[in-house]
């Protein structure tokens, strides 16, 4: 096998690894950004017009990036969380890459400070749909469902088997 052929084969093998690492880094930045009050930077993880859909009690909310996300992070509820001390923790998801599109499925937890103790306030499953833009990978859609035994949360979890 020629050097050129070996190099091309190596590049084909490395590209998916680089994509997965970039996606891990992107998703790992989310928590530190929202917990530090850097809402505009957190919203910039999304494509323009990308969406974030989550449950609050029995209500489902769908927000569009960047304006709706920035408003969420500036809002009283979120500001109260970060003033008390909290951690939005994204656990290493299962990632599948297909060209310029990718999906990631995994858990997230919101951990809140209660003086001398910390408690998990929210445990959820997330399905992230990502796209490669000229500037790199961005979130196009995030669906977040609490882990409360619902069929929908179980279906999102089953998406991890495709990684």
N, C-alpha and C positions, 0 to 999 in steps of 0.2 A: 504494500500500500504506500502510495506516495505521501510525502510530507503534507502536501496541500489537502489530500483526501483525509489524512489523519487529523489535520487542523480543522477541517470542516466538520468532521464527525465529533470532535471535541467541542466545538462551538455549539453544535446541536444538542449535546448533552448538558452543557453548562447553562445555556439560556434559560431553561425551566427552573434551574436552581437559583439563578439570579432573580428571576421573576418572583419565585416564592419568598426569597429573602426580602426583596423590596416590599412585598405585600405584608409580610410579618412586621417589618419596621413601620410601615404606614399604620397598621392597626394598633401597634404598640404605642404609637405617639398619641393616640386618641385620649387615653386616660390622663396622662400628665398635662396635656393641653387644657382639657376641660376642668381639671382639678386646680390648675394654676390661674384660672380666670382668663385664659387665652382663647376666648370664644371664636374670634375671627380666624385664628390659625386653625382651630379645630374644624370650623366650617369649611376651610379651604382644603380639607382632606377629601371633600366631595367634589364631583363634577358640578358645574353650574346647572341647576335644575335637578340635580340628584336628590333622592328622597331618603328620609329616615322615618320609619313607621314603628311605633311602640305602643304598649298598653300602659295605662294608668288606671288601676282598678278594672272596671268592666269597659272602659272607654278606650278606643283605639285612636291615636293621633298620627297624622301623616304631615311631615314638615318637608319643605323644599329648601335646598341649599342655594345660596348661602344665607339669605336674609332671615328665613324662619329659624334656622339653627342658631344664628347669632342672637336672635331675640330670646330663644330658649335659654342659652347660656348666660345672658344678661338678666334674665328674669329672677324674681324674688325667690322662687323655690330653689333654683340652682345656686344662686348666690348665698342662700342660707346654708346649703350643704357645704360649700367650700369655706364659708366663714366658720363653721363648726369643725371642719376637717373631714375630708372624705377621700375615698379612693375608688375611681372607676377602673376596675381591673378587667382587662380583656385577656382571657386565657388562650394560649396558643391554639389557633383554629386548624382544622383540616382544610387544606387549600388544594383546589384543582385549577389548573391553568389550561386554557384552550386558545392559543394565539394571543389576541389582544383583549380577551375577556377572561375573567376568573371568578371563582366562587370560593367563599370561605365560610365554614360553619363551626361555631364554637360557643363556649360559655362566656358570660360576663357577670360580674358582681359589683354592686355598689356597697362599699363598706363605709360606715359612718362612725365618727368619734362620739362617744357618750361619756365624756370626762375621763375616767380611768379605764374604760373598756371600749372595745370596738365591736360592732355588730354588723352582720350582713343585712342590709336593708332591702336588697333586691338581688335575686338570682334569676338569670335569663339565658335563653339560647338566642343566638344571632345568626342570621343568614346574610352575608355580605355579597353583593354583586359588584365587581370591580371592572374597570376598563383602563386600558393603557392609552394615555394621551401623550402628546409630544413631550410634556414635562415629566411623564412617568405615570405610575399607577394612581388611580383615584377611585373613591367609592362612588358608585352610581346609585346603589340602593342598599339600605340596611333595614332588615326586618328583625325586630327584637320582641320576643314573647317571654313573659314570666314563666318560670318553671313551677306551674301550679297544677300540673296533671292534665292539661288540655290536649286534645287531639292535635291542634295546630302546633303546639310546642313540640310534641312528639314527631310530627311530620318534619319540622325543621331539623330536629336532631338526626333523623334518618338521612338527611342530605349529606351528613358527614361520611357515610359509607361510600360516596362517590369520589372521595379525595384521592 
